[in-house]
């Protein structure tokens, strides 16, 4: 099962794990706790969360105690369910809390990854996250509030609380449907406007509705802001590591969250390394803060962090102008390195996105001069750009609206376009290809090849 867990092909690993499990059941063999955990891990990692959960039920049936490790394997299984893995992860987390388990750093990092990568699933089941997060005694009351089936006595209690009664410090407001002034008033009074589902006992009795978009940013809101998350981890005796901050950075990806994360790292005396700065640059690119992404080299220098070739590849994503691209290439040479295929592909992609023909031609010439190989992905992008630009020229000639640079190109009688077509043709004829094959092909036997030709696994 360990081999199935770590197989590069999850589909093949699941097939083998299923055969192993069927063999165990047919032989009436009773697994021990260690084997059960291995099976849960294998099915969870390979994408069969249902079987993993059923195996945990079997462990409970045979009185095998669950551990943090068991819950970690289930959270890994949630990662494989990109559609509704987050909802399953919250339910598993709340179950872990109810049974008295204290999450460790690995558990926390896993649920942050699930929030980043996996969806909530059916919106009709969204309220289940609230019901799973409260004490058993409060569940019926909260369910009645959500469905609007409160009794007269419960309504009276709700009205009392919403008027600022002595039993509550939290106004009765819809979760994440407050205006900015209401949120500021709550924060000034020392009350967090958003409870965190990570807490052992989140305060949810004043929540009227759970309504959010199925995005990583909104899913992270269910877990709290950076301060709430760090405080929750510390209350469990868990110190966040640089991996924790890296996951939070990419999951939240706002300038405010980035500043809070860097501040929290400073308090924790964690120094951002090169890989973390690379992540910062990519995050700035994804949220459109290109100037800050390019300026990251200055920040790294101020903190004594040395860039690597991946750093320059991330900065290449942020380069929008010829000056920025050439400055980056100059910095790479000053660093004592050479631009690679990924860096040049990023620069060319940026130039094509801007429809800047002269820059595309320049970067193709640099690839030729540096002897940089191409791959099928870059060729596909170039072909797509070629056909897209042809279509824009046709649109312009037929009086349709086209981007500004295409208009300017038409006034110049499409001079740069003809240069591009000529350069692209000669570049295709002279460029070398370097496509990476599946590394496991070298281990195939004659029988494997024959089975593959027949479509068997």
The 8 nearest C-alpha neighbors of each residue, nearest first, counted from 0:
[[1, 3, 2, 41, 37, 38, 16, 4],
 [0, 2, 4, 3, 5, 37, 41, 40],
 [1, 3, 5, 0, 4, 6, 12, 41],
 [4, 2, 12, 0, 6, 1, 5, 41],
 [5, 3, 41, 1, 2, 6, 44, 0],
 [4, 6, 2, 3, 7, 1, 12, 41],
 [5, 7, 3, 8, 12, 4, 2, 9],
 [6, 8, 9, 5, 12, 11, 4, 3],
 [9, 7, 11, 6, 10, 12, 45, 5],
 [10, 8, 12, 45, 11, 13, 7, 6],
 [9, 11, 13, 12, 8, 14, 45, 46],
 [10, 12, 14, 13, 8, 9, 15, 456],
 [11, 13, 3, 9, 15, 10, 14, 6],
 [14, 12, 16, 10, 11, 45, 15, 9],
 [13, 15, 11, 17, 12, 16, 10, 18],
 [14, 16, 18, 12, 17, 13, 19, 11],
 [17, 15, 13, 19, 18, 14, 3, 12],
 [18, 16, 20, 14, 19, 15, 13, 21],
 [19, 17, 15, 21, 16, 20, 22, 14],
 [18, 20, 16, 22, 17, 21, 15, 23],
 [21, 19, 23, 17, 22, 18, 16, 24],
 [22, 20, 18, 24, 23, 19, 25, 17],
 [21, 23, 19, 25, 20, 24, 18, 26],
 [24, 22, 20, 26, 21, 28, 25, 19],
 [25, 23, 27, 21, 26, 22, 28, 20],
 [24, 26, 22, 27, 23, 21, 28, 20],
 [25, 27, 23, 28, 24, 22, 21, 29],
 [28, 26, 24, 25, 23, 29, 22, 30],
 [27, 29, 26, 23, 24, 30, 25, 22],
 [30, 28, 27, 31, 23, 24, 26, 34],
 [31, 29, 34, 35, 28, 32, 33, 23],
 [30, 32, 34, 33, 35, 29, 63, 36],
 [31, 33, 35, 34, 63, 36, 30, 58],
 [34, 32, 36, 35, 31, 37, 30, 38],
 [33, 35, 37, 36, 31, 32, 30, 38],
 [36, 34, 32, 38, 37, 33, 39, 31],
 [35, 37, 39, 33, 34, 38, 69, 40],
 [38, 36, 34, 40, 35, 39, 0, 41],
 [37, 39, 41, 35, 40, 36, 0, 42],
 [40, 38, 51, 36, 42, 37, 41, 43],
 [39, 41, 72, 37, 43, 38, 42, 44],
 [42, 40, 4, 38, 44, 43, 39, 0],
 [41, 43, 47, 45, 39, 51, 44, 40],
 [76, 44, 42, 40, 48, 46, 41, 45],
 [43, 45, 76, 41, 46, 42, 75, 40],
 [46, 44, 9, 42, 13, 43, 41, 47],
 [45, 47, 79, 43, 44, 48, 76, 42],
 [48, 46, 42, 49, 43, 50, 45, 51],
 [47, 49, 51, 43, 76, 50, 46, 52],
 [50, 48, 52, 51, 47, 53, 43, 42],
 [49, 51, 53, 52, 48, 47, 54, 42],
 [50, 52, 39, 48, 54, 49, 53, 42],
 [53, 51, 55, 49, 54, 50, 48, 56],
 [54, 52, 50, 56, 55, 51, 49, 57],
 [53, 55, 57, 51, 56, 52, 50, 58],
 [54, 56, 58, 52, 57, 53, 59, 51],
 [57, 55, 53, 59, 54, 58, 60, 52],
 [58, 56, 60, 54, 55, 59, 61, 53],
 [57, 59, 55, 63, 61, 56, 60, 62],
 [60, 58, 62, 56, 57, 61, 63, 55],
 [59, 61, 57, 58, 62, 56, 63, 55],
 [60, 62, 58, 59, 63, 57, 56, 64],
 [63, 61, 59, 60, 64, 58, 57, 65],
 [62, 64, 58, 61, 59, 32, 65, 60],
 [65, 63, 62, 66, 59, 58, 32, 61],
 [64, 66, 69, 63, 67, 70, 58, 59],
 [67, 65, 68, 69, 64, 70, 100, 71],
 [66, 68, 70, 69, 71, 100, 102, 65],
 [67, 69, 71, 66, 70, 72, 36, 65],
 [70, 68, 66, 72, 71, 67, 65, 36],
 [69, 71, 73, 67, 72, 68, 74, 66],
 [72, 70, 68, 74, 69, 73, 106, 67],
 [71, 73, 40, 75, 69, 70, 74, 39],
 [74, 72, 76, 70, 75, 71, 43, 77],
 [75, 73, 77, 71, 76, 72, 88, 70],
 [76, 74, 72, 78, 73, 77, 44, 43],
 [43, 75, 77, 73, 44, 74, 48, 78],
 [76, 78, 84, 74, 80, 79, 75, 88],
 [79, 77, 75, 76, 113, 80, 84, 117],
 [78, 80, 46, 77, 76, 81, 44, 75],
 [81, 79, 84, 77, 78, 82, 83, 117],
 [80, 82, 117, 84, 118, 79, 83, 116],
 [83, 81, 118, 120, 80, 117, 84, 119],
 [84, 82, 120, 119, 118, 85, 86, 80],
 [85, 83, 77, 80, 87, 117, 86, 81],
 [84, 86, 88, 119, 117, 87, 83, 118],
 [85, 87, 119, 89, 88, 84, 83, 90],
 [86, 88, 90, 84, 85, 89, 91, 77],
 [89, 87, 85, 91, 86, 90, 74, 77],
 [90, 88, 92, 86, 91, 87, 93, 85],
 [89, 91, 87, 93, 92, 88, 94, 131],
 [92, 90, 94, 88, 89, 93, 87, 95],
 [93, 91, 89, 95, 94, 90, 88, 96],
 [92, 94, 96, 90, 95, 91, 132, 89],
 [95, 93, 91, 97, 92, 96, 90, 98],
 [94, 96, 92, 98, 93, 100, 97, 91],
 [95, 97, 93, 99, 94, 98, 100, 199],
 [98, 96, 94, 99, 95, 93, 100, 199],
 [97, 99, 95, 96, 100, 94, 93, 101],
 [100, 98, 96, 97, 101, 95, 94, 199],
 [101, 99, 95, 96, 98, 102, 67, 97],
 [100, 102, 235, 99, 103, 96, 95, 67],
 [103, 101, 106, 100, 107, 104, 235, 67],
 [102, 104, 106, 105, 237, 107, 101, 67],
 [105, 103, 107, 106, 237, 108, 239, 102],
 [104, 106, 108, 107, 103, 109, 71, 102],
 [107, 105, 109, 103, 104, 108, 102, 71],
 [106, 108, 104, 110, 109, 105, 111, 103],
 [109, 107, 105, 111, 106, 110, 243, 104],
 [108, 110, 112, 106, 107, 111, 105, 113],
 [109, 111, 113, 112, 107, 108, 114, 106],
 [112, 110, 114, 108, 109, 113, 115, 107],
 [111, 113, 115, 109, 110, 114, 116, 108],
 [112, 114, 110, 116, 117, 115, 78, 111],
 [115, 113, 111, 112, 218, 85, 116, 117],
 [114, 116, 215, 250, 112, 113, 117, 111],
 [115, 117, 113, 114, 112, 81, 215, 118],
 [118, 116, 81, 84, 113, 85, 114, 82],
 [117, 119, 83, 82, 85, 120, 81, 84],
 [118, 120, 83, 86, 85, 213, 84, 82],
 [121, 119, 83, 82, 118, 122, 86, 84],
 [120, 122, 123, 124, 119, 125, 83, 82],
 [123, 121, 125, 124, 120, 119, 126, 210],
 [124, 122, 121, 125, 126, 120, 127, 119],
 [125, 123, 122, 127, 126, 121, 120, 128],
 [124, 126, 122, 127, 123, 128, 121, 209],
 [125, 127, 128, 129, 124, 209, 130, 123],
 [128, 126, 130, 125, 129, 124, 131, 90],
 [127, 129, 126, 131, 130, 125, 132, 89],
 [130, 128, 132, 127, 126, 131, 133, 203],
 [131, 129, 127, 132, 128, 138, 133, 126],
 [130, 132, 128, 129, 133, 127, 90, 93],
 [131, 133, 129, 130, 93, 128, 196, 201],
 [134, 132, 130, 131, 138, 137, 135, 200],
 [133, 135, 137, 136, 138, 132, 200, 131],
 [134, 136, 138, 137, 133, 139, 131, 130],
 [137, 135, 134, 138, 139, 140, 133, 141],
 [138, 136, 134, 140, 135, 139, 141, 133],
 [137, 139, 135, 141, 140, 136, 130, 142],
 [140, 138, 142, 141, 137, 143, 136, 135],
 [141, 139, 143, 137, 142, 138, 144, 149],
 [142, 140, 144, 138, 143, 139, 137, 145],
 [141, 143, 139, 145, 144, 140, 138, 146],
 [142, 144, 148, 140, 149, 146, 141, 145],
 [145, 143, 141, 147, 142, 146, 149, 140],
 [144, 146, 142, 143, 147, 207, 141, 208],
 [147, 145, 143, 144, 148, 142, 149, 141],
 [148, 146, 144, 145, 143, 149, 142, 150],
 [149, 147, 143, 146, 144, 150, 145, 142],
 [150, 148, 143, 153, 147, 144, 154, 151],
 [149, 151, 153, 152, 154, 148, 143, 155],
 [152, 150, 154, 153, 155, 149, 156, 148],
 [153, 151, 155, 154, 150, 156, 149, 157],
 [152, 154, 156, 150, 155, 151, 149, 157],
 [155, 153, 157, 151, 156, 152, 149, 158],
 [154, 156, 152, 158, 153, 157, 159, 151],
 [157, 155, 153, 159, 154, 158, 160, 152],
 [156, 158, 154, 160, 159, 155, 153, 161],
 [159, 157, 161, 155, 160, 156, 154, 162],
 [160, 158, 156, 162, 164, 157, 161, 155],
 [159, 161, 164, 157, 163, 162, 158, 167],
 [160, 162, 171, 158, 163, 159, 170, 157],
 [163, 161, 159, 160, 164, 158, 170, 171],
 [164, 162, 160, 161, 165, 167, 170, 159],
 [165, 163, 160, 159, 166, 162, 167, 161],
 [164, 166, 167, 163, 168, 160, 159, 162],
 [167, 165, 164, 160, 168, 163, 159, 169],
 [168, 166, 169, 165, 164, 160, 163, 170],
 [167, 169, 170, 163, 166, 165, 190, 164],
 [168, 170, 167, 171, 205, 190, 163, 192],
 [171, 169, 161, 172, 168, 163, 205, 160],
 [172, 170, 205, 161, 169, 206, 173, 207],
 [173, 171, 170, 174, 206, 207, 177, 205],
 [172, 174, 207, 176, 208, 206, 175, 177],
 [173, 175, 176, 209, 206, 208, 172, 207],
 [176, 174, 177, 173, 210, 193, 211, 209],
 [175, 177, 173, 174, 178, 172, 210, 208],
 [178, 176, 175, 181, 182, 173, 179, 172],
 [177, 179, 181, 180, 182, 176, 175, 183],
 [178, 180, 182, 181, 183, 177, 184, 176],
 [181, 179, 183, 182, 178, 184, 177, 185],
 [180, 182, 184, 183, 179, 178, 177, 185],
 [181, 183, 179, 185, 180, 184, 192, 186],
 [182, 184, 180, 186, 185, 181, 187, 179],
 [185, 183, 181, 187, 182, 186, 180, 188],
 [186, 184, 188, 182, 190, 183, 187, 192],
 [185, 187, 183, 189, 188, 190, 184, 191],
 [188, 186, 184, 189, 185, 183, 190, 182],
 [189, 187, 185, 186, 190, 184, 183, 191],
 [188, 190, 186, 187, 185, 191, 184, 192],
 [191, 189, 185, 186, 188, 192, 169, 187],
 [190, 192, 193, 186, 185, 189, 194, 182],
 [193, 191, 185, 182, 190, 194, 186, 169],
 [194, 192, 191, 195, 223, 174, 175, 221],
 [195, 193, 201, 202, 196, 223, 192, 191],
 [194, 196, 222, 223, 197, 221, 198, 201],
 [195, 197, 222, 198, 201, 221, 132, 194],
 [196, 198, 195, 222, 199, 231, 201, 92],
 [199, 197, 201, 200, 196, 195, 231, 194],
 [198, 200, 96, 201, 197, 196, 97, 93],
 [201, 199, 198, 202, 133, 132, 134, 196],
 [202, 200, 198, 194, 203, 196, 195, 199],
 [201, 203, 204, 194, 200, 205, 133, 195],
 [204, 202, 206, 205, 201, 194, 133, 129],
 [203, 205, 206, 202, 141, 137, 207, 133],
 [206, 204, 171, 203, 207, 169, 170, 172],
 [207, 205, 203, 204, 208, 173, 174, 171],
 [208, 206, 173, 145, 205, 172, 144, 174],
 [207, 209, 173, 206, 174, 210, 145, 126],
 [210, 208, 174, 126, 211, 207, 125, 173],
 [209, 211, 208, 212, 174, 175, 176, 125],
 [212, 210, 217, 213, 209, 175, 218, 214],
 [211, 213, 214, 217, 210, 218, 216, 215],
 [212, 214, 118, 119, 211, 217, 218, 215],
 [215, 213, 217, 216, 212, 218, 118, 115],
 [214, 216, 115, 218, 217, 250, 114, 219],
 [215, 217, 251, 219, 214, 218, 250, 220],
 [218, 216, 220, 219, 214, 215, 212, 211],
 [219, 217, 215, 220, 221, 216, 114, 214],
 [218, 220, 222, 216, 221, 217, 114, 215],
 [221, 219, 223, 217, 222, 218, 224, 216],
 [222, 220, 219, 218, 223, 195, 196, 217],
 [221, 223, 195, 219, 220, 196, 197, 228],
 [224, 222, 195, 220, 227, 221, 228, 219],
 [223, 225, 227, 226, 228, 220, 222, 219],
 [224, 226, 228, 227, 229, 259, 223, 260],
 [225, 227, 229, 228, 224, 230, 259, 223],
 [228, 226, 230, 224, 223, 229, 225, 231],
 [227, 229, 231, 225, 226, 230, 223, 224],
 [228, 230, 232, 226, 231, 227, 225, 233],
 [231, 229, 233, 227, 232, 228, 226, 234],
 [230, 232, 228, 234, 229, 233, 227, 198],
 [233, 231, 237, 229, 235, 234, 230, 228],
 [232, 234, 236, 230, 237, 235, 231, 238],
 [235, 233, 231, 236, 232, 230, 237, 229],
 [236, 234, 232, 233, 237, 101, 231, 102],
 [235, 237, 233, 234, 232, 238, 103, 101],
 [238, 236, 232, 233, 235, 104, 103, 239],
 [237, 239, 233, 240, 236, 232, 104, 229],
 [240, 238, 243, 237, 104, 241, 244, 229],
 [241, 239, 243, 242, 238, 244, 269, 104],
 [240, 242, 244, 243, 245, 239, 269, 271],
 [243, 241, 245, 240, 244, 246, 108, 239],
 [244, 242, 240, 246, 241, 245, 108, 239],
 [243, 245, 247, 241, 242, 246, 248, 260],
 [244, 246, 242, 248, 243, 247, 241, 249],
 [247, 245, 243, 249, 248, 244, 250, 242],
 [248, 246, 244, 250, 245, 249, 251, 243],
 [247, 249, 245, 246, 252, 250, 251, 244],
 [248, 250, 252, 246, 247, 251, 282, 245],
 [249, 251, 115, 247, 248, 215, 252, 246],
 [252, 250, 216, 248, 249, 253, 247, 256],
 [253, 251, 249, 248, 250, 282, 256, 254],
 [252, 254, 256, 255, 251, 257, 286, 248],
 [253, 255, 257, 256, 258, 252, 283, 259],
 [256, 254, 258, 253, 257, 259, 252, 260],
 [257, 255, 259, 253, 258, 254, 260, 251],
 [256, 258, 254, 260, 255, 259, 248, 253],
 [257, 259, 255, 261, 256, 260, 262, 254],
 [260, 258, 256, 262, 257, 261, 263, 255],
 [261, 259, 263, 257, 262, 258, 256, 264],
 [262, 260, 264, 258, 263, 259, 257, 265],
 [261, 263, 259, 265, 260, 264, 258, 266],
 [264, 262, 260, 266, 265, 261, 259, 267],
 [265, 263, 267, 261, 269, 266, 262, 268],
 [264, 266, 268, 262, 267, 263, 269, 261],
 [265, 267, 263, 268, 264, 262, 269, 261],
 [266, 268, 264, 265, 269, 263, 239, 238],
 [269, 267, 265, 266, 264, 270, 263, 271],
 [268, 270, 264, 267, 265, 271, 241, 266],
 [269, 271, 272, 268, 264, 265, 241, 302],
 [272, 270, 275, 269, 276, 273, 241, 264],
 [271, 273, 275, 274, 270, 304, 276, 305],
 [272, 274, 276, 275, 306, 304, 277, 305],
 [273, 275, 277, 276, 272, 278, 310, 271],
 [276, 274, 278, 272, 277, 273, 271, 279],
 [277, 275, 279, 273, 278, 274, 280, 272],
 [276, 278, 274, 280, 310, 275, 279, 273],
 [277, 279, 275, 281, 276, 280, 282, 274],
 [280, 278, 276, 282, 277, 281, 283, 275],
 [279, 281, 292, 283, 277, 278, 282, 313],
 [282, 280, 284, 278, 283, 279, 313, 285],
 [283, 281, 279, 285, 284, 280, 278, 252],
 [284, 282, 288, 280, 286, 281, 292, 285],
 [283, 285, 281, 287, 282, 289, 286, 288],
 [286, 284, 282, 287, 283, 281, 288, 252],
 [285, 287, 283, 284, 288, 282, 252, 253],
 [288, 286, 284, 285, 289, 283, 317, 282],
 [289, 287, 283, 291, 284, 290, 286, 292],
 [288, 290, 317, 292, 291, 284, 287, 293],
 [291, 289, 293, 292, 288, 294, 317, 318],
 [290, 292, 294, 289, 293, 288, 295, 283],
 [293, 291, 280, 289, 295, 290, 294, 283],
 [292, 294, 290, 295, 291, 314, 317, 289],
 [293, 295, 291, 292, 296, 297, 290, 298],
 [294, 296, 298, 292, 297, 293, 299, 291],
 [297, 295, 299, 294, 298, 300, 293, 306],
 [296, 298, 300, 295, 299, 294, 301, 293],
 [299, 297, 295, 301, 300, 296, 302, 294],
 [300, 298, 304, 296, 302, 297, 301, 303],
 [299, 301, 303, 297, 298, 302, 304, 296],
 [302, 300, 298, 299, 303, 297, 304, 296],
 [303, 301, 299, 300, 304, 298, 271, 270],
 [302, 304, 300, 301, 299, 305, 298, 272],
 [305, 303, 299, 302, 300, 273, 272, 306],
 [304, 306, 273, 303, 307, 299, 300, 272],
 [307, 305, 310, 273, 304, 308, 299, 296],
 [306, 308, 310, 309, 305, 311, 273, 274],
 [307, 309, 311, 310, 312, 306, 336, 331],
 [310, 308, 312, 307, 311, 313, 277, 306],
 [311, 309, 313, 307, 277, 308, 312, 306],
 [312, 310, 314, 308, 313, 309, 315, 307],
 [311, 313, 342, 309, 315, 310, 314, 308],
 [312, 314, 310, 315, 311, 316, 281, 280],
 [313, 315, 311, 317, 316, 312, 293, 310],
 [316, 314, 312, 318, 317, 313, 345, 346],
 [315, 317, 314, 345, 313, 318, 346, 284],
 [318, 316, 289, 314, 315, 284, 292, 319],
 [319, 317, 315, 323, 324, 316, 320, 314],
 [320, 318, 349, 317, 323, 350, 321, 324],
 [321, 319, 323, 322, 318, 324, 350, 358],
 [320, 322, 324, 323, 325, 358, 319, 318],
 [323, 321, 325, 320, 324, 326, 327, 319],
 [322, 324, 326, 320, 318, 321, 325, 327],
 [323, 325, 321, 327, 322, 326, 318, 320],
 [324, 326, 328, 322, 327, 323, 321, 329],
 [327, 325, 329, 323, 324, 328, 322, 330],
 [326, 328, 330, 324, 325, 329, 323, 331],
 [329, 327, 325, 331, 330, 326, 324, 332],
 [328, 330, 326, 332, 327, 331, 325, 333],
 [331, 329, 333, 327, 328, 332, 334, 326],
 [330, 332, 334, 328, 329, 333, 336, 327],
 [333, 331, 335, 329, 334, 336, 330, 337],
 [334, 332, 330, 335, 331, 329, 336, 328],
 [333, 335, 331, 332, 336, 330, 329, 306],
 [336, 334, 332, 333, 331, 337, 330, 329],
 [337, 335, 332, 331, 334, 338, 333, 308],
 [336, 338, 332, 339, 331, 335, 369, 328],
 [339, 337, 342, 331, 336, 343, 328, 340],
 [338, 340, 342, 341, 337, 343, 371, 308],
 [339, 341, 343, 342, 344, 371, 372, 373],
 [340, 342, 344, 343, 339, 345, 312, 338],
 [343, 341, 312, 345, 344, 339, 340, 315],
 [342, 344, 346, 340, 345, 341, 347, 339],
 [343, 345, 341, 347, 342, 346, 340, 348],
 [344, 346, 348, 342, 343, 316, 347, 315],
 [347, 345, 343, 349, 348, 344, 315, 350],
 [346, 348, 350, 344, 349, 345, 359, 343],
 [349, 347, 345, 351, 350, 346, 344, 352],
 [348, 350, 352, 346, 347, 351, 345, 319],
 [349, 351, 347, 353, 355, 352, 348, 359],
 [352, 350, 354, 348, 353, 349, 355, 347],
 [351, 353, 349, 350, 354, 348, 355, 384],
 [352, 354, 350, 351, 355, 349, 319, 404],
 [355, 353, 351, 352, 356, 350, 404, 405],
 [356, 354, 350, 353, 358, 357, 351, 359],
 [355, 357, 359, 358, 354, 415, 360, 419],
 [358, 356, 360, 359, 355, 361, 415, 419],
 [359, 357, 361, 360, 356, 355, 350, 362],
 [360, 358, 356, 362, 361, 357, 347, 350],
 [359, 361, 363, 357, 358, 362, 419, 356],
 [362, 360, 358, 364, 359, 363, 357, 365],
 [361, 363, 365, 359, 364, 360, 358, 366],
 [364, 362, 366, 360, 365, 361, 359, 367],
 [365, 363, 367, 361, 362, 366, 368, 360],
 [364, 366, 362, 368, 367, 363, 369, 361],
 [367, 365, 371, 363, 369, 364, 368, 370],
 [368, 366, 364, 370, 365, 369, 363, 371],
 [367, 369, 365, 370, 366, 364, 371, 363],
 [370, 368, 366, 371, 367, 365, 338, 337],
 [371, 369, 367, 368, 366, 372, 430, 365],
 [372, 370, 366, 369, 340, 367, 339, 373],
 [371, 373, 431, 432, 433, 430, 340, 370],
 [374, 372, 432, 431, 433, 377, 340, 430],
 [373, 375, 432, 376, 377, 434, 433, 378],
 [376, 374, 378, 377, 379, 373, 434, 432],
 [375, 377, 379, 374, 378, 380, 373, 381],
 [378, 376, 380, 379, 375, 374, 381, 373],
 [377, 379, 381, 375, 380, 376, 382, 374],
 [378, 380, 376, 382, 377, 381, 375, 383],
 [381, 379, 383, 377, 378, 382, 384, 376],
 [380, 382, 378, 384, 383, 379, 385, 377],
 [383, 381, 385, 379, 384, 380, 378, 386],
 [382, 384, 380, 386, 381, 385, 387, 379],
 [385, 383, 387, 381, 382, 386, 388, 380],
 [386, 384, 382, 388, 383, 387, 381, 389],
 [385, 387, 389, 383, 388, 384, 390, 382],
 [388, 386, 384, 390, 389, 385, 383, 391],
 [387, 389, 391, 390, 385, 386, 384, 392],
 [390, 388, 386, 392, 391, 387, 385, 393],
 [389, 391, 393, 387, 388, 392, 394, 386],
 [392, 390, 394, 388, 393, 389, 395, 387],
 [391, 393, 395, 389, 394, 390, 396, 388],
 [394, 392, 390, 396, 391, 395, 397, 389],
 [393, 395, 391, 399, 397, 392, 396, 390],
 [396, 394, 392, 398, 399, 397, 393, 391],
 [395, 397, 393, 394, 398, 392, 399, 391],
 [398, 396, 394, 395, 399, 393, 392, 400],
 [399, 397, 395, 396, 394, 400, 393, 401],
 [398, 400, 394, 395, 397, 401, 396, 393],
 [399, 401, 395, 398, 402, 394, 391, 406],
 [400, 402, 395, 399, 405, 391, 403, 406],
 [403, 401, 405, 404, 406, 400, 391, 354],
 [402, 404, 406, 405, 407, 401, 408, 400],
 [405, 403, 407, 406, 402, 408, 354, 355],
 [404, 406, 408, 407, 403, 402, 409, 401],
 [407, 405, 403, 409, 404, 408, 410, 402],
 [408, 406, 404, 410, 405, 409, 403, 411],
 [407, 409, 405, 413, 411, 406, 410, 404],
 [408, 410, 412, 413, 406, 411, 407, 405],
 [411, 409, 407, 412, 408, 406, 413, 405],
 [412, 410, 408, 409, 413, 414, 407, 415],
 [411, 413, 409, 410, 414, 408, 415, 416],
 [414, 412, 408, 416, 409, 411, 415, 417],
 [413, 415, 417, 416, 412, 411, 418, 408],
 [416, 414, 418, 417, 413, 419, 356, 357],
 [417, 415, 419, 413, 418, 414, 420, 356],
 [416, 418, 420, 419, 414, 415, 421, 413],
 [419, 417, 415, 421, 416, 420, 422, 414],
 [418, 420, 416, 422, 417, 421, 423, 360],
 [421, 419, 417, 423, 418, 422, 424, 416],
 [420, 422, 418, 424, 419, 423, 417, 425],
 [423, 421, 419, 425, 424, 420, 426, 418],
 [424, 422, 426, 420, 421, 425, 419, 427],
 [423, 425, 427, 421, 426, 422, 420, 428],
 [426, 424, 428, 422, 427, 423, 429, 421],
 [427, 425, 423, 429, 428, 424, 430, 422],
 [428, 426, 424, 425, 430, 429, 423, 431],
 [427, 429, 425, 426, 430, 424, 423, 431],
 [430, 428, 426, 427, 425, 431, 367, 424],
 [429, 431, 427, 426, 428, 372, 432, 373],
 [432, 430, 372, 373, 429, 433, 371, 374],
 [433, 431, 373, 374, 372, 434, 430, 375],
 [432, 434, 374, 372, 373, 435, 431, 375],
 [433, 435, 374, 432, 436, 375, 373, 372],
 [436, 434, 433, 437, 438, 374, 432, 375],
 [437, 435, 438, 434, 440, 439, 433, 441],
 [436, 438, 439, 440, 435, 441, 434, 442],
 [439, 437, 440, 436, 441, 435, 442, 443],
 [438, 440, 441, 437, 442, 443, 436, 7],
 [441, 439, 442, 443, 438, 437, 436, 444],
 [442, 440, 439, 443, 438, 437, 444, 436],
 [443, 441, 440, 439, 444, 438, 447, 445],
 [444, 442, 440, 447, 441, 448, 445, 439],
 [443, 445, 447, 446, 448, 442, 441, 449],
 [444, 446, 448, 447, 449, 443, 450, 451],
 [445, 447, 449, 444, 448, 450, 443, 451],
 [448, 446, 444, 450, 445, 449, 443, 451],
 [447, 449, 451, 445, 446, 450, 452, 444],
 [448, 450, 446, 452, 451, 447, 445, 453],
 [449, 451, 455, 453, 447, 452, 448, 446],
 [452, 450, 454, 448, 453, 449, 455, 447],
 [451, 453, 449, 450, 454, 448, 455, 447],
 [454, 452, 450, 451, 455, 449, 448, 456],
 [453, 455, 451, 452, 450, 456, 449, 448],
 [456, 454, 450, 451, 453, 452, 449, 447],
 [455, 450, 451, 454, 11, 447, 453, 14]]
